[in-house]
Amino acid sequence: MARLRRGRSGRADRLRHGGRRRPDARARGLRLRLLRRRRTAQGVQSWPLFVAACVVIFATELLGGGDVDPTWVLLTLAAPLPAYSLRPGALHAPGGLPLRIAAMVVFGGAAALALGLGGDAAAYLVAGGLLGHALWDARHHRIDRVVVRPYAEFCLVLDVVVAALVVIVTLNG
């Protein structure tokens, strides 16, 4: 393996870089690799949760025979998350875990309210919740921290399309 040439060091090098030593390329590369690994880890966490939610919805529909609403199953599975956000250090977690938990409570509460309302009011509430979640996804896409950008883009488009379909079906039905 060839040895990397470090370049000049000393007074001329420090003058060229504003009195500081030349930035170490290896350290800069390590930071970039860690940043990529962090973003990859976010994507690894996001997509399987989406797939798991789809599996729960389809399994509930198939196995429940229409007696159990998948929304209640998903809300029950998400119920322990607010307690998880109260653990020490969660307030300073990267990505704002308490804010995400609060959003989960608001969106989950809107879903539960829609189940209780029924009819056109529930449909419009669901469409509004989906559009609100699309704004939430746009925020995640903009800050590029909580989930990877392709996931935020996918979820944003899915939310807007499903909200539009809910409104169209409600108006025509």
N, C-alpha and C positions, 0 to 999 in steps of 0.2 A: 504494500500500500504506500502510495507516494506521500511524502510529508508535505503538509501545507506550508507555504511560505507566508510568514506573518507580516512581511513588509517592514518598513523602517520604524524604528522607535527612537525616542529621544527628543531633543529640542525641536528639530525641524518638523517632526510628525505632530507634536503637541501644538506648535504654532499654526499648522495647517488645519487643525480641528478645534480651533478656538481655545487653546490652552488645556484641552482635555486629551486624554489618550484616545487613539483610534478605537471606535466601537468594535467589540469582538464579534466577528461574523458568526462564530459558533453559538454564542449566547443569543444572538438575534434569531438564528435558525431554531434554537431550542424553544424560544418563546413562541414562534410561529407554529411549531409542531404541537406545543401544548394547547394553543388556541384552537387549532384544527381538531385536536383530540377532544377538547371540551365541546365544541360544536357537534362533533360526531356523537358524543355521548348523549347530548340533548336529543338528537335525532333517533338514537337507539331507544331512548325512553318514550318518545312520542308516538312513533308509528305502531309499536306493539300494543300500546294502550288503546289506540284507535281501533285496531283489529280486534282486541279483546272486547271492546264495547259493542262492536258489530256482532261478534259471536254471542255475547250475552243477549242482545236484542233478538237475533234469529233463534237462539235456543229457547228463549222465553216464549216466543211466538209458537215454535214447533211443539215444545213440551208442555206448555201451559194450556194449549188448546183454546186460546183466546180468553181464558179466565183471569190471567195475570197480565197486567200491563208492564211492559219492559221498563217504562219510566220509573216505576216504583222500585224495580230491582236495581237499576243503576243508582237511584238516589240512596237506597239502602247500602249499596257497596261503597258509595262515596261518603256516607255519614261519619266514619271515623277520621276523615281528613281534617276537619276543624280542630279536633283534639291534638292531632299530629302537629299542627301549626303552633301549638302552645308550648312545644318543647323548648328547652333553653337553646338560644342561638338562632331560632327560626326567624326572629324579627330582622336579623341581619343577613338572612340567606340570600344568595345571588338570585335575581329574578323576582324578588318580592313575594315570597311564599304567603304571607298574611293577606296581601292584596289579591292573590289568586284564590285563596280560600274564601275571601269575602265575595269575590265574583262568582265562585261556585255556589255559595249560599244564595246569592241573588238569582242566578240563572236556574238553580234547582228549585227555589221557591216559586219562581214564575212558572216552571214546568208543573209543579204540584198544584198551583192555583189554576192553571189551564185544565188540568185533569178534573178539578172540582167544578169548574164553570160549565164546560161542555158547550157545544153549539158554535155559532159564528164568533162569539166573543173569545172563546178559547183559541180558535184558529188565528184570529188577529193577534192575540197575545203571544202565541207561538211564533208567528211571523215577526213580530216586534222583537221577541227574544232572540231569534236567529239573526236579525239585522244588528241587534246590540252585540251579539257574539262576533259578528263579522267585523264590527268596529274594534272589538277586543283583539281579534286576530290581526287587524291592520296595525294596531299598536305593537303587538309582538313582532310583526314583520319590520316595523320601523326601528324598534330598539335592538332587534337582532340578538336577544338574550335568552328568552325563556325556551323557545323552541327554534329549530332550524327554519330558515326562510321558506324552503319548499313546503314544509308542513303548514306553516302559517298561510301561505298562498293557497294551498289546496283547501284548507279549512275555510278560509275567507270565501272562496268561490263556491264551495259546497253550501255554506250558510246562505249566501245571497240567492243562489239558484233554488234551494229548497224553500226559502221564504217567499220568493216570487211564485213558485208552484202552489204553495199553501194559499196565497192570496187569490191566485187565478181560480183554483178549484173551489174556494169558498164563494167567490163572486159568481161563478157559473153553476154552483150546486145548490 
